Amino acid sequence: MVRDRWHFTSPPFAGGAEPATFHTGGPQEEALARLEWLVEERQRCALVVGVEGAGKSHLGSMLSRRLGGMGCEVAALSLLGLGEADWLELLLARLPLDPPARGEAIRPWLKLEDRLRENTLMERTTVLVFDDADHAPATVLEGITRLVVASEPLFARTLVVIAATPAGVARLPIPLCQRAAVRIELVPWDEADVARFIAGALDRVGAEPALFSPEAVATLTRFTGGLPAMVCRVARLAIVAAAADGLDRVDAATVERTWRDLLPDQGIATAPSAGVITDVELPANPRMRSVRRLGD
């Protein structure tokens, strides 16, 4: 019904984490710029903090493309639901080990150390991204902390990126937080970011970028609080509702009705701030993109 009405080539708001559908809004662009800076400065650890739905997982999926273009080897792993014995094997599966190295009869930790040393000797940065770190078992967090605090010089070109919610930061080991060079707060989108996301997603599937009225975009931003996951979800259902009603475009009333049907017991969303670490305060770096422009 939806494709027939607006002739989409594919669903515009599928909600996947593929780099091709990733929208680099202002917060995401700033986060990527800071991570690029950390690679250039050969830092060992970064902490990405954002509420559920702020786009931490999407950011992790984009790092392979962005930092891979800088010659980095990137492996991303969600720690949600993993057991103590699973994370190293799953992490190694995401690294491009050659068959002899993968088949070596040595412990997984030694395989990981060998790969990090190999990349360091080749002057190639290894970026290990751990999403949902606040859901990981304590022993897993101890292993990740070891990667960050180890004095082994051949780990010097390893950057560990930890993603967690503001409430979950308190579960992270204090030494891990203390070694983080910067805290990157992934804040919600503003109305301009939402408008660019909607227009870009529609244009990618061959639809009219102005299919959502300006009032609809403003309402979408206001009710979802600018959280990317919720923006995508409500936009997808609003498209269906508008098609079912025979509308020529998605208006503000349709967006509001979709939101209230989706979450009938909630009022307008007020996206919480990315949070502040109270036990361990990390340095707040200046905006990296601004710094780069000054140096050009």
C-alpha positions in Angstrom: 0.0 0.0 0.0 2.7 2.5 1.0 5.0 1.7 -1.9 2.1 1.8 -4.4 1.0 5.2 -3.2 4.4 7.0 -3.2 6.4 4.6 -5.4 9.2 3.9 -2.9 12.0 1.8 -4.2 12.5 0.4 -0.7 11.3 1.3 2.8 12.6 4.8 3.7 12.8 4.3 7.5 13.8 0.7 7.9 15.8 1.4 11.0 18.8 -0.7 10.2 22.4 0.0 11.3 23.9 -0.2 7.8 26.4 2.6 7.0 24.5 3.3 3.8 21.4 4.4 5.7 23.3 6.2 8.5 22.4 9.8 9.0 25.3 12.0 10.3 23.3 14.6 12.2 25.2 17.2 14.2 25.8 15.0 17.3 27.0 12.1 15.2 29.3 14.3 13.0 30.8 15.8 16.1 31.3 12.3 17.7 33.0 11.0 14.6 35.3 14.0 14.4 36.3 13.5 18.0 37.1 9.9 17.4 39.1 10.7 14.3 41.1 13.2 16.5 41.7 10.5 19.1 43.1 8.2 16.4 45.4 10.9 15.2 46.6 11.7 18.7 47.1 7.9 19.5 44.8 7.9 22.5 43.9 4.7 24.2 40.3 5.1 25.3 37.1 7.0 24.6 33.7 6.9 26.4 30.6 7.5 24.3 27.6 8.3 26.5 24.0 8.4 25.3 20.5 7.5 26.4 18.7 4.5 24.8 17.8 5.4 21.3 20.4 8.1 20.9 22.2 6.2 18.1 25.2 4.7 19.9 24.9 1.4 17.9 24.5 3.3 14.6 27.6 5.3 15.4 29.6 2.1 16.0 28.5 0.7 12.7 29.7 3.9 10.9 33.1 3.9 12.5 34.3 1.0 10.3 33.8 3.1 7.2 35.0 6.5 8.6 38.1 5.2 10.5 38.8 2.5 7.9 39.3 5.3 5.5 42.1 6.5 7.8 43.8 3.1 7.6 42.4 1.8 10.9 41.3 -1.8 11.6 37.9 -1.6 13.3 36.0 -4.3 15.2 32.7 -3.5 16.9 31.0 -5.8 19.4 27.8 -5.4 21.5 28.3 -6.8 25.0 24.6 -7.1 25.7 23.7 -10.6 26.8 27.3 -12.0 26.3 28.7 -14.5 28.8 32.1 -14.3 30.3 33.6 -16.8 27.9 32.0 -15.4 24.7 33.3 -11.9 24.2 36.9 -12.7 23.2 36.0 -15.3 20.6 33.3 -13.0 19.1 35.8 -10.1 19.0 38.4 -12.2 17.3 35.8 -13.3 14.7 35.4 -9.6 13.8 39.1 -9.1 13.2 40.6 -10.1 9.8 42.9 -12.8 11.1 44.5 -15.1 8.5 43.6 -18.8 8.6 46.9 -19.9 10.3 46.6 -17.3 13.0 42.9 -18.1 13.6 43.7 -21.8 13.9 46.6 -21.4 16.3 46.2 -23.6 19.4 46.7 -20.7 21.8 44.3 -19.0 24.2 42.0 -16.3 22.7 43.6 -13.6 24.7 47.1 -14.3 23.3 45.6 -14.3 19.8 44.2 -10.8 20.5 47.5 -9.6 21.9 49.3 -10.9 18.9 47.0 -9.1 16.5 47.3 -5.8 18.4 51.1 -6.1 18.3 51.1 -6.9 14.6 49.0 -3.9 13.8 51.2 -1.7 16.0 54.4 -2.9 14.2 52.7 -2.1 10.9 51.8 1.4 12.2 48.1 0.6 11.8 45.7 1.7 14.5 43.3 -0.9 15.9 39.9 0.5 17.1 37.9 -1.8 19.3 34.3 -0.6 19.8 32.3 -2.1 22.7 28.7 -1.2 22.7 26.3 -1.8 25.7 29.4 -1.9 28.0 27.2 -1.2 31.0 25.5 -4.6 30.4 28.7 -6.6 30.4 29.8 -9.0 33.2 32.4 -7.6 35.6 35.1 -10.0 34.3 34.5 -8.8 30.7 35.0 -5.2 31.8 38.1 -6.2 33.6 39.5 -7.7 30.4 38.7 -4.5 28.5 40.3 -2.4 31.2 43.4 -4.5 30.8 43.6 -3.5 27.2 43.4 0.2 28.1 45.7 0.4 31.1 48.4 -2.2 30.0 51.8 -0.6 29.8 52.7 -2.9 26.9 54.2 -0.4 24.4 53.0 -2.5 21.4 49.4 -1.7 22.4 50.2 2.0 21.8 48.2 2.1 18.6 45.0 0.6 20.1 41.9 2.7 20.7 39.1 1.3 22.8 35.7 3.0 22.4 33.2 2.3 25.2 29.5 3.0 24.7 27.1 3.2 27.7 24.0 4.9 29.0 24.4 7.8 31.5 23.0 5.6 34.3 25.2 2.7 33.3 28.5 4.6 33.5 28.5 4.0 37.2 28.9 0.2 36.5 32.1 0.8 34.6 35.5 0.2 36.4 36.9 3.5 37.7 40.3 2.9 36.0 38.6 2.5 32.7 36.8 5.8 33.1 40.0 7.5 34.4 41.9 6.5 31.2 39.3 7.8 28.8 40.8 10.7 27.0 37.4 12.3 26.4 33.7 11.8 27.1 31.6 12.1 23.9 28.0 12.9 24.8 25.6 11.8 22.1 22.7 14.2 22.4 19.4 14.0 20.5 18.8 15.6 17.2 17.4 19.1 16.9 14.6 20.0 14.4 17.1 20.7 11.6 18.7 17.3 12.0 15.3 15.6 11.9 14.4 17.5 8.8 17.6 16.5 7.0 17.2 12.9 8.1 13.6 12.7 6.8 14.5 14.4 3.5 17.6 12.2 3.0 15.8 9.0 3.7 12.9 9.9 1.3 15.3 11.0 -1.4 17.3 7.7 -1.1 14.2 5.7 -2.0 13.1 7.9 -4.9 10.3 9.8 -3.0 9.6 13.5 -2.7 11.8 14.9 0.0 9.0 17.2 1.1 6.6 14.4 1.8 6.6 15.4 5.4 5.3 19.0 5.9 7.4 21.4 7.9 4.8 21.2 10.7 5.0 17.4 10.6 8.8 17.6 11.1 8.4 20.0 14.0 5.8 17.8 15.6 7.9 14.7 15.1 10.9 16.4 16.8 8.8 17.6 19.7 7.1 14.3 20.4 10.1 12.0 20.0 12.5 14.4 21.8 14.8 14.1 18.8 15.9 10.5 19.7 17.0 9.0 16.4 15.5 5.5 17.1 12.1 7.0 18.0 12.2 9.5 15.1 12.7 6.6 12.7 10.0 4.5 14.3 7.3 7.2 14.4 8.2 8.4 10.9 7.8 4.8 9.5 4.3 4.4 11.1 3.2 7.9 10.1 3.9 7.1 6.5 1.6 4.0 6.8 -1.1 6.1 8.5 -1.0 8.8 5.9 -1.2 6.2 3.1 -4.2 4.5 4.8 -6.0 7.9 5.1 -5.4 8.7 1.4 -3.3 11.8 2.2 -1.0 13.5 -0.3 1.6 14.1 2.4 2.3 13.5 6.1 0.9 16.3 8.2 1.4 17.2 11.8 -2.0 15.7 12.9 -1.0 12.3 11.4 2.4 12.4 13.3 0.7 13.3 16.6 -2.0 10.6 16.1 0.7 8.0 15.3 2.7 8.9 18.4 -0.4 8.7 20.7 -1.4 5.3 19.1 2.2 4.1 19.6 2.5 5.2 23.2 -1.0 6.1 24.5 0.1 6.5 28.1 2.9 9.0 27.5 2.9 12.6 26.9 5.3 14.5 24.8 8.8 13.0 25.0 11.4 15.0 26.8 14.7 13.4 25.8 17.0 13.3 28.9 20.4 14.9 28.6 23.4 12.6 27.9 24.2 12.8 31.6 27.2 13.7 33.7 29.6 11.3 35.3 29.6 12.1 38.9 32.2 9.6 40.2 34.8 10.2 37.5 34.7 13.5 35.7 36.3 13.3 32.2 37.7 16.3 30.3 35.3 17.9 27.8 37.3 18.6 24.6 36.5 21.6 22.4 34.5 20.9 19.3 36.9 19.0 17.1 35.5 20.2 13.8 35.9 23.8 14.9 39.5 23.2 16.0 40.3 21.6 12.6 38.9 24.5 10.7 41.1 26.9 12.6 44.1 24.8 11.6 43.3 24.6 7.9 
